[in-house]
């Protein structure tokens, strides 16, 4: 579908912010479905994925030859490996934890317009750099809790979904809303698990409820709170930080740290009601080197807009008590 002009409507929303200045937007049910459709539409035969990436994204590239390129412990890609890409190949770069890829990789993209560059913003609500890749890929359900979504944004024509969204996409959210204090998780948590297990790379459209939500959500307070929460954590657990940025210009999805035994830390924090994901304990087949090290040591501390400074201090204290 054509992207809405940046000037309409006047109120800022996530949808308008992501589509701003782009000629086209296409909305699928998931990021892996969007990626699969894009690769098929462009006739891509080979794709380069970072070795440190979610296995779900790799599912979107299952129909083409896949190469993994190394990622360092500082999250920087191996540009020498990417330099061997052939004209017509696709390259996915990840905006890790909300931060845009560095100027070195963006510079390579400018030098190699013969490649299809894709900026995966599954973790990036508002990076510090504007759109730099030919196609930008968003996964809103990983950022703001909507029921589904995988958005392609580009100045070039994009493929459209071929099937309507599945029924009951938002059933987990509706069930959760009936339990505002979270006292009866058996009534809604299995629904979230079942929906996640059913996500596929099939060419399904995004639900109307998700589009409506994205057009209604003002990102400004979300961005402000997440940055403020990052600053609190940076003051307390900077010695464990994967990304050193006391005053982040980007909007973070979480505060990534590295520890000796992340599985143990996650369990101990869960016992205190602090639930921390790991990005990612599973990697695509063939991942090696620093990507594996990151997978074996990384933990993401929650800092989203549901929490305030007091919550961040509680999280930091709990982490420091367990990670010593």
Secondary structure, DSSP 8 states (H G I E B T S, - for coil): -B---TTSSSS--HHHHHHTT-SEEEEESSHHHHHHHHHHHHT--EEEEESSS-HHHHHHTTTSEEEEE-B-TTS-B-HHHHTT--TT-EEEEE-GGG----HHHHHHHHH-TTSEEEEEETT-SB-SS---SSEEEE-GGGTS--S--EEEEESS-----SB---TTTTHHHHHHHT-TT---GGGTHHHHHHHHHH--SS-BB--HHHHHHHHH--HHHHHHHHHHHHHHHHHHHGGGBSS--TT-SSB-SSEEEE-S-HHHHHHHHHTTT-----TTSS--TT--THHHHHHHHEEEE--STT--HHHHHHHHHHHHHHH-
